[in-house]
Amino acid sequence: MSDDSTLTRDGVRAEIAELLYEDPAELTDDEDLVDFGLDSVRIMSLVERWRKRGVKITFAELAERSTLAEWWEVLEAR
């Protein structure tokens, strides 16, 4: 990431992988994150991290989507 407030697809992938104790290379854009073990507590953790960095995102916006590609569509617009 270029600074603390800028999200990148690879940075988001790395943050998700960190919470799941996985290698970021294992998380493809179309992988179902819930199948990988991403639960509501971890999603909320990511929402809070990103909000602190100025990204206006809600838990519901992420919870109703299941892949990194879908999340990135929402996050990229912010």
PLY file of the C-alpha trace (Angstrom):
ply
format ascii 1.0
element vertex 78
property float x
property float y
property float z
element edge 77
property int vertex1
property int vertex2
end_header
0.00 0.00 0.00
1.25 3.43 -0.79
0.11 4.88 2.54
-2.08 4.00 5.51
-5.30 5.09 3.83
-4.92 3.64 0.34
-6.30 0.18 -0.24
-5.07 -2.00 -3.06
-6.46 -5.34 -4.19
-3.22 -7.07 -3.15
-3.23 -5.26 0.18
-6.81 -6.33 0.87
-5.88 -9.90 -0.13
-2.93 -9.80 2.30
-5.09 -8.50 5.17
-7.69 -11.22 4.61
-4.99 -13.90 4.34
-3.41 -12.68 7.58
-6.71 -13.11 9.45
-7.12 -16.60 7.99
-3.49 -17.63 8.60
-3.14 -18.32 4.88
-0.64 -17.39 2.21
-2.06 -14.48 0.16
-1.20 -16.43 -3.00
-3.77 -19.05 -1.96
-6.63 -16.52 -2.12
-7.75 -16.06 -5.70
-10.11 -13.27 -6.70
-12.98 -15.74 -7.13
-12.37 -17.88 -4.03
-15.33 -18.03 -1.65
-13.96 -16.33 1.46
-16.46 -18.02 3.77
-15.28 -21.42 2.52
-11.77 -20.29 3.43
-12.95 -19.61 6.99
-13.78 -15.91 6.95
-16.52 -15.44 9.53
-18.53 -12.45 10.71
-16.08 -11.58 13.48
-13.20 -11.40 11.02
-15.26 -9.40 8.53
-16.10 -6.90 11.26
-12.40 -6.70 12.14
-11.58 -5.79 8.53
-14.42 -3.23 8.42
-13.06 -1.55 11.54
-9.48 -1.52 10.21
-10.59 0.06 6.96
-12.90 2.57 8.63
-9.99 3.78 10.75
-8.18 4.43 7.49
-11.07 6.47 6.13
-12.83 3.85 4.00
-16.58 4.15 4.33
-17.70 0.52 4.27
-20.30 -1.42 6.23
-20.35 -4.96 7.50
-23.47 -5.68 5.42
-21.79 -4.54 2.20
-19.10 -7.16 2.66
-21.19 -9.90 4.28
-23.55 -10.08 1.32
-20.61 -10.73 -1.02
-18.39 -13.78 -0.91
-15.32 -13.21 -3.08
-12.37 -10.85 -3.12
-13.42 -9.71 -6.60
-16.86 -8.71 -5.29
-15.37 -7.00 -2.25
-12.91 -5.13 -4.44
-15.74 -3.76 -6.61
-17.19 -2.14 -3.50
-13.89 -1.05 -1.95
-12.40 0.37 -5.14
-15.28 2.85 -5.42
-14.40 4.22 -1.98
0 1
1 2
2 3
3 4
4 5
5 6
6 7
7 8
8 9
9 10
10 11
11 12
12 13
13 14
14 15
15 16
16 17
17 18
18 19
19 20
20 21
21 22
22 23
23 24
24 25
25 26
26 27
27 28
28 29
29 30
30 31
31 32
32 33
33 34
34 35
35 36
36 37
37 38
38 39
39 40
40 41
41 42
42 43
43 44
44 45
45 46
46 47
47 48
48 49
49 50
50 51
51 52
52 53
53 54
54 55
55 56
56 57
57 58
58 59
59 60
60 61
61 62
62 63
63 64
64 65
65 66
66 67
67 68
68 69
69 70
70 71
71 72
72 73
73 74
74 75
75 76
76 77
